[in-house]
């Protein structure tokens, strides 16, 4: 399959997904996979479709392959978050934390990785670290005028949760 045709078909998968035609999008992604199994963008689209459809166990291997095959750019960012979230949803919390931490290291502005890591850490019983991540992100991103007044206090608390103990 030529690059231009593949690009068109991948765009079609995205369009079908955005239109809510999930079965058709998955069918097209899987069809593309039969002709281009080593194309990281195809594996990513298959993963994304399974993920959107709540079939995380089917999504994980496609995410893994896409990343191993050198998925790059915005797709890599999406795949790292998707795989981290997928691992959490199937109970693979250590793998989830590992992938989400990789996302944090690769994308300094990747707040989404920090927030999803906080959810994973909560599931793992790492409540203090989860709370720190959420408080810091809240303090640094809120647009709420009342909360902005307490930004310094929120940052302090994120770094010193147990200061009164």
N, C-alpha and C positions, 0 to 999 in steps of 0.2 A: 504494500500500500504506500503510495507517495505521501510525502510530508504534507503537502497542501490538502490532500483528501483527508488525511488523518486529522489535521488541524480542524477541518470543517466538521468532521464527525465528532470530535471532542467538544467542539462548540455546541453541536446539536445535543449531546448528552447534557451539557449545562443548561441549555434552553429548556429541554424536557423537564429537568429537575426543578428549575425555577417556576415552570408552569404547573408543577405538582403531578406530572405524569411520571411517577416514580418507576412503575413497572416497565414502561417503555424505555426510560433512561437506563435502567439496569440492563435490560435486554440488549440495548445498543452497546453499552460499555462491555458487556461480556462477549458480544460478537466481535468487537474490536480486539478484545483480549485473545481471541482464538487466532487472529491474524497477526497480532503484534504483542506477544506475551512478554517481551523483553523491553517494551517501551514504558518508562516510569510513569508518564502521564496517564497512560491507559490503566495501569495498576492503581494509580491514585484515584481515578474516576470510579473504578470498580469498588475500591474501599469506601469512598465517599458515599456511593449509592447504598451499599450494604449498611453503612453507618446510619444514614438518614432513615433507612427502613427499619432500624432497630435490630439489625442482624450483626451485632458487633463481632461475634465469633467468626463470621465469614469475612468481616472487614479487616481484621487484624493481619492476616497473611498478605493481603493486597497492599496494605500500608507498609508492612515490613519490606516487601519486594520493591515497591516504588522508591523507598528511601535507600535501599541497598543498591538499586540501579542508578542512583545519582540524581534523583529528583531535585530540582533547583528552584530558586526564587520564591515567589509567593506560594507556589504549590508545595514546596518543601515545608514552609512555615505551617501551612494548613495541614499537611500530613503529620508533622510532628505533634501538633495539637490534637488532631484526630486520633492518632495512635495512643497518645498519652491518655486521652479521655476514654478511648475504647478499652485499654488495659484496665482502667479503673472500673469500668462498667462490667467487665467480666471477672473482676476480683483479683486481678494481677497488680496489686497495689505497688509492690516494689518496682516492677517494670514501668508502671505508670509514672512514678516519681522520677525514675532514671530518665525517661524520655522527656518529661516536662522540664527537668533540670537542664537537659541538653538544649531544649528550646530556649530557656533563659540564657544559657551561655552563648548561643548563636545569635539571639535577637535581644539586644540590650533594651529595646523599647517594647519587648514582648510581655506586656502586663497580662495578656490572656494566659500565658503559661504560668505566671505567678498565682493567678486566681484559681486556675484548675489544679495547680499543685496544692494550694490550700485545701481544696476539697478532698484531694487524695490523702493529704496528711491528716485531715480530720478522720477520714475512714480508718487510717492506720493508728489512731489514738495519739497522734502528735499534735495535740490541741494548741499548745503554746506557739509552735512554729506556724501553724495554720492561722491562728489569730494575728500573729505579727505580720504575716504577708497581707492579710486582708486589711488590717488597720493602716499599714503603710500605703497600700494602694488607694484606700479611701482618702487618706490625708493628702496624697499627692494628686488625686484626680478629681475630687469633688468640686462641683460648681455651686453647691448649696451655700448660700451666703452665711448661714448660721454656723455650719460645720467649718467653713473656711476660717472663722474666728478662732477655732480651737485646733487648727492645723498643728501647731507646735506641741500641744498636749497629746494629740493623737500620735504624732511621730515619737514623742517620748514614751508613751505607753507601748507602742509597737516594739520598742527596743528594750523596755524594762517592765514587762508584764508582771513579774514577780517581785517588784521592788519593795512592796510592803510586807512580804513574808519573811 
